[in-house]
Amino acid sequence: MSKKLKNIKKTAIKNNWRFKILLCLVVLIAASCLFSTQITQALRILDWHLFKEYLSLVFSWPTAIVIVGLVFMSKFHSALDSFLTNANYVKAGMFEAGVQSNKNGGTNAVDEQVRENLEQIGITFTDEQLKQIEDSFQSLVDDNNQKAANIQNKDNMIEWLAERTVQFEFKYLDLHLVPRTKFALAGLININKKLVDFMNDVIMDNGVADATHERNAVLQALQENELIEVKSGQVSITDKGRRFLDFIGLARRG
């Protein structure tokens, strides 16, 4: 009897395991079907044009350059660190560059260290090549300084020519304008005048045949040479007029 029960128990256990295995297979098949359906839906939704653009962006030249740069920095980081530690600043005209002195050997020791660092990454220079580089660098510095000096000289020349032009004009006006015209202009230094008062204040002597014509000539000469400004019946001196009076020594008259 006990042997029969044992056989029944073994059969039940086997059937139980078979049921579990069958259940797992059903779950896996259902999951696979569901996952397959989601993949199919995702592929339908996927915009292949955008996917292509994304791939072209990922594999573009800038990305490749960045990757190569990172690999280079990773491979030669020790040499670059040593080089950057020794290099301090560079000077070329308005830019500065130079070399930090090494405590043990000064500039020569730094040059040797820089050369060793360059050789580690496959860059070698002979003494002659280094001399050529140094001469070329110094030539650039000298050329920059010379250009800066030339620009300054040109600015000075332009300023000098402008000043000389004004002086020649003022000298011409000093010879061309009669004294009464200069004195009429000097009377406007400290005050603006009505046009009528300005005309009446023009100094006339007894030898003038037509005083009105002469006053109009004075007004016209000052206006044509931009020494005065007539606006709304008022006469005022211009900045050029003040500078002209200062040139001929009448700036304090008024």
Secondary structure, DSSP 8 states (H G I E B T S, - for coil): -HHHHHHHHHHHHHHHHHHHHHHHHHHHHHHHHHHHHHHHHHHHH--HHHHHHHHHHHTSHHHHHHHHHHHHHHHSHHHHHHHHHHEEEB-BTTB-BEE--BTTTHHHHHHHHHHHHHHHTT----HHHHHHHHHHHHHHHHHHHHHHHHHHHHHHHHHHHHHHHHHHHHHHHHHHS-HHHHHHHHTTSS--EEHHHHHHHS---TT-S-HHHHHHHHHHHHHHTTSEEEETTEEEE-HHHHHHHHHHT-TT--
